[in-house]
Every structure is written in structure tokens, then in C-alpha cells.
Amino acid sequence: MHETTGGLSPFDLAAMLIVASALLGTINHHFFKLPHVIGLTVMGAVAAIGLLMANEFIPGVTLDNSVARLLEEMNFTQTLLDGMLSFLLFAGALHVDLDRLRADWVPVLLLSTVGVIVSTVLVGLAMWGVGTLMSLPIVPIWYFVFGALIAPTDPVSVLGVLKEENVEESLQATVAGESLFNDGVGIVIFVILLGAALTGEDFSLAEGARLFVMEAGGGILIGLIAGYMGYRAMRSMDEYALEVTITLAVVMGGYALCSFLHVSGPLAMAVAGLLIGNHGVTYAMSDITRDYVIKFWEVVDELLNSVLFLLIGLEMIVLVPGLPHLELALAAIVITLAARAIAVTVSTRVVPAARPKAEGAWGVLWWGGLRGGISIALALSLPPGPTRELLLAATFAAVLFSVLVQRSTLGRLIERGKVPHGDGAPESLQ
């Protein structure tokens, strides 16, 4: 089971992460009682800081180096983008009501496309301005690469809050739909801008649009095909174990095919999950199969959710911040929040059909634009050098603020938006 080189096998790494997630999750449940993902992120970050301090003040202790080597061997970027993300997006899409999504397709479409583009441009321009004032040695296009990697909202965080709060159905569909689709859009834009930054060529809007249509359109097409094939296979039988296996085949096979064809895997998984979670659940599954499939993917979602946010905390160990890193990090928090506010306004106020029906929806869409592991994975994929370290510090700051502050207060924001009916029962954000 172990590699002959003396390194840890993928099984060893997975075992360590799951054991750590279970142990820290149990400690948090019994003692700290923080929301699960917040508790794991905090404990992972505290562990990383503790290792750094031990390495600094206790002679002969180099635990941080050992953990850093483990994280490097694990390759967080590849683990998330080529593995975990496909399962997380599919699991999230299973629970989205397609009929409700159709009814609110205009705000979802604009938020996950126009909103991501507006946020990318605004963050890039603002960070460029801050970097110029700080005299940072960063080529301007890299600020827009940062804008693209920080633009997508995190479906894990957003959908986790929506499960806990009884929000109005149209708003829930809008938030969930955006969080599912803007990851694929954001990753496509990131890949296009990163290619231009690495080659040093001038960015071509026409070429960027062509690549975007090919990657996004190809991903949606593969998602439809994979989801439909899974749906037809499940409809032809009533074997719950085999049908669970079919859903796994849709996710793993569909995502692998997208990687081979160089189209958007995240968009494919969102589409496939919507198809199986709606038509598959309604027309292709017996009650027993439906129960097994839904519960299986809930467990997968919870498990990967736990590992992901533990990794977010532990990845802090790769940072050795100096003053420029801290200054740019603080600026990134303010800039991403401001850009999100403008992007939500443009996406939901300019076109009348895109305006959410629920009162207080703007505040939830703004403050609920949480960033997570996808942004960190994209930042970690940047080529080594001073630019990477600065943008990585900015990414960590925006993500940690999002997880620790925005997520922990989003529930209270939703609660404040609820007003009582005449019978005393709460109605969400009306």
C-alpha cells in the first residue's frame, strides 16, 4: 500500500485527512460548538499557526516543514479541482429544485455570468490601483487573474447555510443556482486570463470569448449527455446499490471526459446533478432508491466538506507574510466586498426581470457571496514567485474573512430579514 520511495500513498494521505477531520470535528462538537465548517477552518488555522510558532521558538522542532511537505505532496489544487469539486457540485445540484430554478433563471444567469465578469474586472482594476500605490512588482494582468479566482462564490458554504435557514424559495433557488454555475464560469475565465499572463501576449477579448463559449458550452453539453445517460440507466431498473454506483459513474466518468476534452467539468457536474436530482428522483427512482441515493450523497458532501475546510485552515502554513502581504490582504477584503456589491447590483437591478422578488434579497446575495476552497486552489496553482505569494496572501485573507465572518453572520442577516405572518409564523425575507 505504501510507495517504495518512502513517501505516503494516496490512501495514507486520505486516511490522515479523514482521521483529522473526525477528531477535530468531535472536539469542536463537544467543546467549542462552532458551526462545523467554521470550527474545522479555525482549528486547522490554529494548528498551522501553532506549528509555525513551535518551529520559531522551540529548537529542533520542524513540524511545520513536515506538514508543508505533506500538503505539497497532496497537491491541494489538483485534489480539489480534479477530484473533490466534481462530487461537491453534483451533491449540491441534487437538492436544487429545477422548476424553481427555471422560474428564476434570469437572475441566476446574470449573477453567474455578468456578475462574475463585472467582479473580475472591478477587483482587477482596484487591486491594480492598490498595487501601484504600494509599488508592488506585479504585472497588471495578474491583478485580473486574481479577480477571476476570487470572483466565484463557494457552493459548499452557501448551500450549507441555506440548509440551515428557512429562506424564501425563489431566493434560495437564486443563491443556490448562482453558486453552482459561477464556479464553472469563474474557472473558465481564470484559465483564459492565466494563459494570457503566462504567455505574455496581449489579452484578446474576441479570443477570450471564443474560448469561453467552447469550454462553457462543451461542459454543459457533456453534463446533459452524462446526466441523461445516468437517468435512462436508472429508469430501467430498481436496484438501489447499482443506481448509487451509476450516480458515481456519472460524476467520475463525466468529469474525466471533460478533462480529456478540455471543457468545463464544474458546469457539467452542475447540469448532471440538476437533471438526476429532479427528473431522476421523480421518474427513475423508487422510494428506497431515492432514500439511498440522497443519503449517500449527503454523506459524501459532509465528508468532503469537512476535509476541504480543514485543508483551508492548514494551508495557512504555506504563508510567511510580510508587511506588503498584510497590506494587500486587508485591501483584498474590502475590494472583494465592494466588487460583489456592485456585481449584485448590476446583475439584479439593471434588468427588471432579474430583480429578486424577496425583500432583503440584495443583502443576502451580497453578504452571502462567500469564497472558499476553489479560490485557494486556483491561487495555489499560480507559478512560484513574489507575485504568487502576494496574491496568495490576498486570497487567504478574502477566504478566511468570508468563512469566519460572513458565513457566521449570514444566518443572523437572514433571521433579521424575516417578518411574522398574522399567525405568528415567520416568513423568510418577505
C-alpha positions as CSV (number, residue, x, y, z in Angstrom):
1,M,0.0,0.0,0.0
2,H,3.0,2.3,0.5
3,E,5.2,3.6,-2.2
4,T,8.7,2.2,-2.5
5,T,10.1,5.8,-2.5
6,G,9.2,6.1,1.2
7,G,6.5,8.7,0.5
8,L,2.9,8.4,1.6
9,S,0.5,6.8,-0.7
10,P,-2.8,8.5,-1.7
11,F,-4.6,6.1,0.8
12,D,-2.3,7.3,3.6
13,L,-3.0,10.9,2.9
14,A,-6.7,10.4,2.6
15,A,-6.7,8.4,5.9
16,M,-4.8,11.2,7.7
17,L,-7.2,13.8,6.5
18,I,-10.3,11.9,7.4
19,V,-9.0,10.9,10.8
20,A,-8.0,14.6,11.5
21,S,-11.4,15.8,10.3
22,A,-13.2,13.3,12.5
23,L,-11.1,14.1,15.6
24,L,-11.2,17.9,15.3
25,G,-14.9,17.7,14.4
26,T,-15.6,15.7,17.5
27,I,-13.6,18.1,19.7
28,N,-15.5,21.1,18.1
29,H,-18.8,19.4,18.6
30,H,-18.3,18.7,22.3
31,F,-16.3,21.7,23.4
32,F,-16.3,24.7,21.0
33,K,-19.7,24.1,19.4
34,L,-18.9,26.3,16.4
35,P,-20.7,25.6,13.0
36,H,-19.0,22.6,11.6
37,V,-17.1,24.2,8.7
38,I,-16.1,27.2,10.7
39,G,-14.9,25.0,13.5
40,L,-12.7,22.9,11.2
41,T,-11.3,26.0,9.4
42,V,-10.5,27.7,12.7
43,M,-8.9,24.6,14.2
44,G,-6.9,24.0,11.1
45,A,-5.7,27.5,11.1
46,V,-4.8,27.4,14.8
47,A,-2.9,24.2,14.2
48,A,-1.0,25.8,11.4
49,I,-0.1,28.9,13.5
50,G,0.9,26.6,16.4
51,L,3.3,24.7,14.2
52,L,4.8,27.9,12.9
53,M,5.3,29.2,16.4
54,A,6.7,25.9,17.6
55,N,9.2,25.9,14.8
56,E,10.2,29.5,15.6
57,F,10.6,29.3,19.4
58,I,11.4,25.6,20.1
59,P,14.9,24.5,19.0
60,G,14.9,21.4,16.8
61,V,11.2,21.4,16.1
62,T,10.3,21.4,12.4
63,L,6.8,20.1,12.4
64,D,5.6,22.9,10.1
65,N,8.0,21.7,7.5
66,S,6.7,18.2,7.7
67,V,3.1,19.4,7.4
68,A,4.1,21.7,4.5
69,R,5.7,18.7,2.7
70,L,2.5,16.6,3.2
71,L,0.4,19.4,1.8
72,E,2.7,19.8,-1.1
73,E,2.6,16.0,-1.7
74,M,-1.1,16.1,-1.6
75,N,-1.4,18.9,-4.1
76,F,-4.4,20.8,-2.8
77,T,-5.2,22.3,-6.2
78,Q,-5.3,19.0,-8.0
79,T,-7.1,17.3,-5.1
80,L,-9.9,19.9,-5.2
81,L,-10.2,20.8,-8.8
82,D,-9.7,17.3,-10.3
83,G,-11.4,15.4,-7.6
84,M,-13.5,16.9,-4.7
85,L,-15.1,19.7,-6.8
86,S,-17.0,17.2,-9.1
87,F,-18.5,15.4,-6.1
88,L,-19.4,18.6,-4.2
89,L,-21.1,20.3,-7.2
90,F,-23.1,17.2,-8.1
91,A,-24.1,16.7,-4.5
92,G,-25.2,20.3,-4.2
93,A,-27.1,20.3,-7.5
94,L,-29.1,17.2,-6.4
95,H,-31.0,19.4,-3.9
96,V,-31.8,22.3,-6.3
97,D,-35.4,22.5,-7.5
98,L,-35.2,22.7,-11.3
99,D,-38.7,24.1,-11.6
100,R,-37.9,26.9,-9.2
101,L,-34.6,27.5,-11.0
102,R,-36.4,27.8,-14.3
103,A,-38.7,30.4,-12.7
104,D,-35.7,32.4,-11.6
105,W,-33.4,31.7,-14.4
106,V,-32.8,35.3,-15.3
107,P,-31.1,36.4,-12.1
108,V,-29.2,33.1,-11.9
109,L,-27.9,33.6,-15.4
110,L,-26.9,37.2,-14.9
111,L,-25.3,36.6,-11.5
112,S,-23.3,33.6,-12.7
113,T,-22.0,35.3,-15.9
114,V,-22.3,39.1,-15.9
115,G,-21.8,39.2,-12.1
116,V,-18.6,37.1,-12.3
117,I,-17.2,39.2,-15.2
118,V,-18.0,42.5,-13.5
119,S,-16.5,41.3,-10.3
120,T,-13.3,40.1,-12.1
121,V,-12.9,43.5,-13.8
122,L,-13.6,45.6,-10.8
123,V,-11.4,43.6,-8.4
124,G,-8.6,43.6,-11.1
125,L,-8.8,47.4,-11.5
126,A,-9.0,48.1,-7.8
127,M,-6.1,45.8,-6.9
128,W,-4.0,47.2,-9.7
129,G,-4.6,50.7,-8.2
130,V,-3.6,49.5,-4.7
131,G,-0.6,47.6,-6.1
132,T,0.6,50.8,-7.9
133,L,0.3,52.9,-4.7
134,M,2.3,50.2,-2.9
135,S,4.8,50.0,-5.7
136,L,4.4,46.2,-5.9
137,P,6.3,44.3,-8.7
138,I,3.2,42.8,-10.2
139,V,2.4,42.9,-14.0
140,P,-1.1,44.3,-14.3
141,I,-2.8,41.3,-15.9
142,W,-2.1,39.3,-12.7
143,Y,-4.5,41.5,-10.8
144,F,-7.2,40.4,-13.2
145,V,-6.2,36.8,-12.7
146,F,-6.7,37.4,-9.0
147,G,-10.1,39.0,-9.8
148,A,-11.1,35.8,-11.7
149,L,-10.0,33.4,-9.0
150,I,-11.8,35.3,-6.2
151,A,-15.0,36.1,-8.1
152,P,-16.8,32.7,-7.8
153,T,-18.9,32.1,-4.7
154,D,-18.4,28.8,-2.9
155,P,-21.3,26.3,-3.3
156,V,-20.2,24.4,-0.2
157,S,-20.5,27.4,2.1
158,V,-23.6,28.9,0.5
159,L,-25.6,25.7,0.3
160,G,-24.6,24.8,3.8
161,V,-26.2,28.0,5.2
162,L,-29.3,27.5,3.0
163,K,-29.8,24.1,4.5
164,E,-29.9,25.6,8.0
165,E,-32.1,28.6,7.2
166,N,-35.7,28.6,6.0
167,V,-35.3,31.2,3.3
168,E,-37.9,32.1,0.7
169,E,-37.9,29.6,-2.1
170,S,-37.2,32.0,-5.0
171,L,-34.2,33.5,-3.1
172,Q,-32.9,30.1,-2.2
173,A,-33.0,29.0,-5.9
174,T,-31.2,32.1,-7.0
175,V,-28.4,31.8,-4.4
176,A,-28.0,28.1,-5.0
177,G,-28.2,28.3,-8.8
178,E,-25.6,31.1,-8.8
179,S,-23.2,29.3,-6.5
180,L,-23.4,26.1,-8.7
181,F,-22.8,27.8,-12.1
182,N,-20.5,30.7,-11.3
183,D,-17.7,28.3,-10.2
184,G,-17.6,26.9,-13.7
185,V,-17.7,30.4,-15.3
186,G,-15.1,31.7,-12.9
187,I,-12.7,28.8,-13.6
188,V,-13.1,29.2,-17.3
189,I,-12.3,33.0,-17.1
190,F,-9.4,32.2,-14.8
191,V,-7.9,29.7,-17.2
192,I,-8.2,32.2,-20.1
193,L,-6.6,35.0,-18.2
194,L,-3.9,32.8,-16.7
195,G,-2.9,31.6,-20.2
196,A,-2.5,35.2,-21.3
197,A,-0.5,36.1,-18.2
198,L,1.9,33.1,-18.7
199,T,2.5,33.7,-22.4
200,G,2.9,37.5,-22.0
201,E,0.6,38.0,-25.0
202,D,-1.9,40.9,-25.1
203,F,-5.4,39.7,-23.9
204,S,-7.8,39.4,-26.9
205,L,-11.4,39.9,-25.9
206,A,-12.6,38.0,-29.1
207,E,-10.3,35.0,-28.4
208,G,-11.3,35.0,-24.8
209,A,-15.0,35.0,-25.7
210,R,-14.4,32.1,-28.2
211,L,-12.6,30.0,-25.6
212,F,-15.3,30.8,-23.0
213,V,-18.1,29.6,-25.3
214,M,-16.2,26.4,-26.2
215,E,-15.3,25.5,-22.6
216,A,-18.6,26.5,-21.0
217,G,-20.8,25.2,-23.8
218,G,-18.9,21.9,-24.0
219,G,-19.2,21.4,-20.3
220,I,-23.0,22.0,-20.3
221,L,-23.3,19.6,-23.3
222,I,-21.3,16.8,-21.5
223,G,-23.4,17.4,-18.4
224,L,-26.6,16.9,-20.3
225,I,-25.4,13.8,-22.0
226,A,-23.9,12.2,-18.9
227,G,-26.9,13.1,-16.8
228,Y,-29.4,11.8,-19.4
229,M,-27.5,8.5,-19.8
230,G,-27.5,8.1,-16.0
231,Y,-31.2,8.9,-15.8
232,R,-32.1,6.4,-18.6
233,A,-30.0,3.6,-16.9
234,M,-31.6,4.2,-13.5
235,R,-35.1,4.3,-15.0
236,S,-34.5,0.8,-16.5
237,M,-34.1,-0.9,-13.1
238,D,-34.9,-0.9,-9.4
239,E,-31.6,-1.8,-7.7
240,Y,-30.6,0.8,-5.2
241,A,-26.9,-0.3,-4.9
242,L,-26.4,-0.3,-8.6
243,E,-28.2,3.0,-9.0
244,V,-25.9,4.7,-6.5
245,T,-23.0,3.3,-8.5
246,I,-24.5,4.8,-11.6
247,T,-24.5,8.3,-10.0
248,L,-20.8,7.8,-9.1
249,A,-20.1,6.8,-12.7
250,V,-21.9,9.9,-14.0
251,V,-19.7,12.1,-11.7
252,M,-16.3,10.5,-12.2
253,G,-16.7,9.5,-15.8
254,G,-18.3,12.8,-16.8
255,Y,-15.6,14.9,-15.1
256,A,-12.8,12.7,-16.5
257,L,-14.3,13.1,-20.0
258,C,-14.5,16.9,-19.5
259,S,-10.8,17.0,-18.5
260,F,-9.9,15.0,-21.6
261,L,-11.9,17.3,-23.9
262,H,-10.7,20.5,-22.1
263,V,-14.2,21.7,-21.4
264,S,-15.7,22.8,-18.1
265,G,-16.1,19.9,-15.6
266,P,-17.8,22.1,-12.9
267,L,-20.5,23.2,-15.3
268,A,-21.0,19.6,-16.5
269,M,-21.5,18.3,-12.9
270,A,-23.9,21.1,-12.0
271,V,-26.0,20.3,-15.1
272,A,-25.9,16.5,-14.5
273,G,-26.8,16.9,-10.8
274,L,-29.8,19.1,-11.7
275,L,-31.0,16.5,-14.2
276,I,-30.7,13.5,-11.9
277,G,-31.8,15.4,-8.8
278,N,-35.0,16.4,-10.5
279,H,-36.1,14.1,-13.4
280,G,-34.1,11.1,-12.0
281,V,-35.5,11.4,-8.5
282,T,-39.1,11.9,-9.7
283,Y,-39.3,9.4,-12.6
284,A,-36.4,7.0,-12.3
285,M,-36.1,6.0,-8.6
286,S,-38.3,4.0,-6.2
287,D,-38.7,5.3,-2.7
288,I,-36.0,3.0,-1.4
289,T,-33.5,4.0,-4.1
290,R,-34.3,7.7,-3.7
291,D,-33.6,7.4,0.1
292,Y,-30.3,5.6,-0.5
293,V,-29.1,8.0,-3.3
294,I,-29.9,11.2,-1.4
295,K,-28.4,10.0,1.9
296,F,-25.3,8.6,0.2
297,W,-24.6,12.0,-1.5
298,E,-25.4,13.8,1.8
299,V,-22.7,11.8,3.5
300,V,-20.2,12.4,0.6
301,D,-21.0,16.1,0.7
302,E,-20.5,16.3,4.5
303,L,-17.2,14.3,4.4
304,L,-15.6,16.3,1.6
305,N,-16.9,19.5,3.2
306,S,-15.1,18.6,6.4
307,V,-11.8,17.8,4.6
308,L,-12.0,20.8,2.4
309,F,-12.3,23.4,5.2
310,L,-9.7,21.6,7.4
311,L,-7.3,21.9,4.4
312,I,-8.2,25.6,4.1
313,G,-7.0,26.2,7.6
314,L,-3.9,24.0,7.3
315,E,-2.9,25.6,4.1
316,M,-2.1,28.8,6.1
317,I,1.2,27.1,6.9
318,V,2.4,27.9,3.3
319,L,2.3,31.7,4.1
320,V,5.1,33.6,5.6
321,P,3.5,37.1,5.4
322,G,5.5,40.4,5.4
323,L,4.1,43.9,5.6
324,P,3.2,44.1,1.9
325,H,1.4,40.8,2.1
326,L,-0.7,42.0,5.0
327,E,-1.5,45.4,3.4
328,L,-2.6,43.8,0.2
329,A,-4.6,41.2,2.1
330,L,-6.5,43.8,4.0
331,A,-7.2,45.7,0.8
332,A,-8.4,42.5,-0.9
333,I,-11.1,42.0,1.8
334,V,-12.6,45.5,1.2
335,I,-12.2,45.3,-2.5
336,T,-13.9,41.9,-2.9
337,L,-16.8,43.0,-0.8
338,A,-17.3,46.3,-2.7
339,A,-17.0,44.5,-6.1
340,R,-19.5,41.9,-5.0
341,A,-21.9,44.7,-4.0
342,I,-21.6,46.3,-7.4
343,A,-21.8,43.0,-9.3
344,V,-25.0,42.0,-7.5
345,T,-26.5,45.5,-8.1
346,V,-25.7,45.3,-11.9
347,S,-27.0,41.7,-12.2
348,T,-30.2,42.2,-10.3
349,R,-31.2,45.9,-10.7
350,V,-30.5,46.8,-14.3
351,V,-32.7,44.2,-15.9
352,P,-36.2,44.3,-14.4
353,A,-36.8,40.6,-14.9
354,A,-33.7,39.8,-12.8
355,R,-34.9,41.6,-9.7
356,P,-35.4,39.1,-6.8
357,K,-38.9,39.1,-5.6
358,A,-38.0,38.6,-1.9
359,E,-37.5,41.7,0.2
360,G,-34.0,41.9,1.6
361,A,-32.6,39.7,-1.1
362,W,-29.9,42.1,-2.2
363,G,-28.3,42.0,1.3
364,V,-28.3,38.2,1.3
365,L,-26.9,37.9,-2.2
366,W,-24.2,40.4,-1.3
367,W,-23.1,39.1,2.1
368,G,-23.8,35.5,1.0
369,G,-21.2,35.7,-1.7
370,L,-18.9,33.5,0.2
371,R,-15.4,32.5,-1.1
372,G,-13.9,29.1,-0.3
373,G,-11.6,26.3,-1.3
374,I,-11.9,26.9,-5.1
375,S,-10.3,30.3,-4.8
376,I,-7.5,29.0,-2.7
377,A,-6.9,26.1,-5.0
378,L,-6.7,28.4,-8.0
379,A,-4.3,30.7,-6.1
380,L,-2.1,27.8,-5.2
381,S,-1.9,26.8,-8.9
382,L,-0.1,30.1,-9.8
383,P,3.5,29.8,-10.8
384,P,6.1,30.3,-7.9
385,G,7.4,33.7,-7.3
386,P,6.8,37.0,-5.5
387,T,3.5,37.6,-7.4
388,R,2.1,34.3,-6.3
389,E,3.0,34.9,-2.6
390,L,1.3,38.3,-2.7
391,L,-1.8,37.1,-4.5
392,L,-2.0,34.0,-2.2
393,A,-2.0,36.2,0.9
394,A,-4.8,38.3,-0.6
395,T,-6.8,35.2,-1.4
396,F,-6.4,33.7,2.0
397,A,-7.5,36.9,3.6
398,A,-10.6,37.2,1.5
399,V,-11.5,33.5,2.0
400,L,-10.9,33.5,5.8
401,F,-12.9,36.6,6.2
402,S,-15.7,35.0,4.2
403,V,-15.7,31.8,6.1
404,L,-15.2,33.2,9.6
405,V,-17.1,36.4,9.4
406,Q,-19.6,36.3,6.5
407,R,-20.7,32.7,7.0
408,S,-21.0,33.0,10.7
409,T,-23.2,36.1,10.5
410,L,-25.2,35.2,7.3
411,G,-27.8,33.3,9.4
412,R,-28.4,36.3,11.6
413,L,-28.8,38.5,8.5
414,I,-31.4,36.1,7.1
415,E,-33.2,36.0,10.5
416,R,-33.4,39.8,10.6
417,G,-35.0,39.7,7.2
418,K,-37.8,37.5,8.4
419,V,-41.1,39.2,9.4
420,P,-44.0,37.4,11.1
421,H,-47.3,36.4,9.4
422,G,-50.5,37.3,11.1
423,D,-50.5,33.8,12.7
424,G,-47.1,34.4,14.2
425,A,-45.2,32.1,11.9
426,P,-42.1,33.5,10.3
427,E,-42.0,34.2,6.6
428,S,-38.5,34.4,5.1
429,L,-37.3,37.7,3.7
430,Q,-40.7,38.9,2.5
